[in-house]
Amino acid sequence: MSKAFSRLGKEIVMAVKEGGPNPEGNARLRTAIQNAKGVNMPKDRVEAAIKRASSKEENNYDEVVYEGYGPHGIAILVETATDNLNRTIANMRVYFSRAGGAVGKTGSLDFIFTRKGIFRLPAEGLNLEELELELIDFGAEDIYEHEGEIIIETAFADFGPMQKALEEKGLPVTSAELQRIPNTRTELTDEQAEDIENLIEKIEEDDDVQAVYHNMA
């Protein structure tokens, strides 16, 4: 929970730096606040992040994506938000190399991952078929129910239109994110999978890391 709050706090700061402190005119900030509510981030912590971001003393964060291969040929993509690029790349190289992998060139994994919009809504009170008919014109590629939630997937370009449509329809969105979905997945043994899980856990512990994606089945 602490990591989720830290990640969302950074996202709020970046959103305010980019588009100002008013969520009504800042779609990225609205999304960040929405996602913060989805993980029960305290309101005073959200407000403190907005206030902090409005200060000239608050650091700017660079959003950098690192791509590489872990052990057993598994592709790993790491999204970061950092105020010290040298520190972050040095850490990434250490994590990968110690696990028997290596950081690659930017864009080297473009053929493996597709960036998509992922929206999560509480399933209670919603009709899946009716919702699909309502949202197909706004870019819904796939709508399905999973563990009490309705998941809506869109193409990267349709993230904004879908977000606006859900807002206008007053639908309760738990989270709205741009995620990187692997086009194919690689099967590993349990022992090999443990190597990847250990590497991912180490990467996710880094304060500069916002999200980690991989193509392990």
C-alpha positions in Angstrom: 0.0 0.0 0.0 2.9 2.3 0.9 4.4 1.7 -2.6 1.1 2.3 -4.3 0.6 5.7 -2.4 4.2 6.7 -3.3 3.7 5.8 -7.0 0.3 7.7 -7.2 1.8 10.7 -5.3 4.4 11.0 -8.0 1.8 10.7 -10.7 -0.2 13.5 -9.1 2.9 15.7 -9.0 3.7 15.0 -12.6 0.1 15.7 -13.6 0.0 19.0 -11.8 3.4 20.0 -13.3 2.1 19.2 -16.8 -1.4 20.6 -16.7 -2.0 22.6 -13.5 -3.7 21.9 -10.1 -7.3 22.1 -11.3 -8.6 18.5 -12.1 -11.5 19.9 -14.1 -9.1 21.1 -16.8 -6.4 18.4 -16.3 -7.5 15.0 -17.5 -4.2 13.4 -16.3 -4.7 14.7 -12.8 -8.4 13.6 -12.7 -7.2 10.1 -13.6 -4.5 10.1 -10.9 -7.0 11.3 -8.3 -9.4 8.6 -9.4 -6.8 5.9 -9.2 -5.8 7.2 -5.7 -9.4 6.8 -4.5 -9.4 3.3 -6.0 -6.6 2.2 -3.5 -8.1 4.2 -0.6 -5.3 6.8 -0.6 -6.3 9.4 2.1 -7.8 12.6 0.8 -5.3 14.7 2.8 -2.4 12.9 1.2 -3.8 13.6 -2.3 -4.3 17.3 -1.5 -0.8 17.5 0.0 0.7 16.0 -3.3 -1.2 18.6 -5.4 -0.1 21.4 -3.1 3.5 20.2 -3.1 3.5 19.9 -6.9 2.4 23.6 -7.2 5.5 24.7 -5.3 8.5 25.8 -7.3 10.7 23.9 -4.8 9.2 20.5 -5.8 11.5 18.5 -8.1 10.4 17.7 -11.7 10.4 14.0 -12.5 11.6 12.6 -15.8 9.5 9.7 -17.1 11.9 7.1 -18.6 11.2 3.6 -19.8 13.9 1.0 -19.5 13.8 -2.2 -21.6 15.9 -5.4 -21.3 16.0 -9.1 -20.9 16.0 -11.0 -17.7 17.2 -14.6 -17.3 15.7 -17.3 -19.5 15.0 -14.7 -22.3 12.1 -13.0 -20.6 11.5 -9.4 -21.8 11.1 -6.9 -19.1 10.0 -3.3 -19.5 10.2 -0.8 -16.6 8.5 2.6 -16.4 10.2 5.0 -14.0 9.7 8.6 -12.7 13.0 10.0 -11.5 14.7 13.2 -10.4 18.1 11.6 -10.9 18.6 9.8 -14.2 22.1 8.7 -13.4 21.0 6.9 -10.2 18.1 5.2 -11.9 19.9 3.8 -14.9 22.8 2.7 -12.7 20.3 0.8 -10.5 18.5 -0.8 -13.5 21.8 -2.1 -14.8 22.7 -3.6 -11.4 19.3 -5.3 -11.1 19.4 -6.8 -14.5 23.1 -7.8 -14.5 23.0 -9.5 -11.1 20.1 -11.6 -12.3 21.9 -12.6 -15.5 20.1 -10.2 -17.8 20.9 -6.9 -19.4 19.3 -3.5 -20.1 18.7 -3.0 -23.9 18.2 -0.1 -26.2 15.1 2.0 -26.1 12.5 0.6 -28.5 14.0 -2.9 -28.6 10.9 -4.4 -27.1 8.3 -2.5 -29.2 7.5 -5.7 -31.1 6.7 -7.6 -27.8 4.4 -5.2 -26.0 1.4 -3.2 -27.1 0.3 -0.2 -25.1 -3.4 -0.3 -24.2 -5.9 1.6 -22.0 -7.2 -0.5 -19.1 -10.3 0.6 -17.2 -11.7 -1.2 -14.1 -15.2 -0.7 -12.9 -17.1 -2.5 -10.0 -19.3 -5.1 -11.7 -22.2 -4.8 -9.3 -25.2 -3.2 -10.9 -23.7 -3.2 -14.4 -24.9 -5.2 -17.4 -21.9 -6.4 -19.4 -23.8 -6.7 -22.8 -25.5 -3.3 -22.4 -22.2 -1.7 -21.4 -20.4 -3.1 -24.4 -23.1 -1.7 -26.7 -22.7 1.7 -25.0 -19.0 1.9 -25.2 -18.0 0.2 -28.5 -18.2 3.5 -30.4 -15.7 5.0 -27.9 -13.0 2.5 -28.7 -13.8 -0.5 -26.4 -11.8 -3.5 -27.9 -12.7 -6.0 -25.2 -15.0 -5.9 -22.2 -15.1 -8.8 -19.7 -15.7 -9.5 -16.0 -13.0 -10.7 -13.7 -13.1 -11.1 -9.9 -16.0 -8.8 -9.3 -14.7 -6.1 -11.7 -15.5 -5.2 -15.3 -12.4 -4.7 -17.4 -12.5 -2.5 -20.5 -9.5 -2.6 -22.9 -8.9 0.1 -25.5 -6.2 1.0 -28.0 -3.7 3.5 -26.8 -5.2 6.3 -29.0 -8.7 5.6 -27.5 -7.7 6.1 -23.9 -8.8 9.7 -23.8 -12.2 9.2 -25.6 -13.0 6.2 -23.4 -12.1 8.1 -20.2 -14.3 11.0 -21.3 -17.2 8.7 -22.2 -17.1 7.0 -18.8 -17.0 10.3 -17.0 -20.0 11.7 -19.0 -22.0 8.5 -18.4 -21.3 8.8 -14.7 -19.9 5.3 -14.5 -17.9 4.4 -11.3 -14.3 3.8 -12.5 -12.0 2.2 -9.9 -8.8 2.7 -12.0 -7.8 3.9 -15.5 -4.3 3.1 -16.7 -2.1 2.8 -19.8 -0.6 -0.6 -19.6 1.8 -2.6 -21.8 0.3 -6.0 -22.7 2.6 -8.7 -24.1 1.7 -9.9 -27.6 3.1 -13.4 -26.8 4.1 -15.0 -23.6 7.0 -17.4 -22.8 6.5 -20.5 -20.7 9.0 -21.3 -18.0 9.6 -24.0 -15.4 8.7 -23.2 -11.8 12.4 -22.8 -10.9 12.9 -20.4 -13.9 9.8 -18.4 -13.0 11.1 -17.9 -9.5 14.3 -16.2 -11.0 12.1 -13.8 -12.9 9.8 -13.1 -9.9 12.8 -12.4 -7.7 14.2 -9.9 -10.3 10.8 -8.2 -10.7 10.4 -7.9 -6.9 13.8 -6.3 -6.7 13.0 -3.8 -9.4 9.7 -2.9 -7.9 11.3 -2.1 -4.6 13.1 0.8 -6.3 11.5 4.2 -5.4 11.9 5.4 -8.9 9.9 2.6 -10.5 6.3 3.2 -11.4 5.4 -0.1 -13.2 7.0 -3.3 -14.4 5.8 -5.4 -17.4 7.1 -8.8 -18.6 6.1 -11.5 -21.1 6.4 -14.5 -18.8 3.3 -16.8 -19.0 
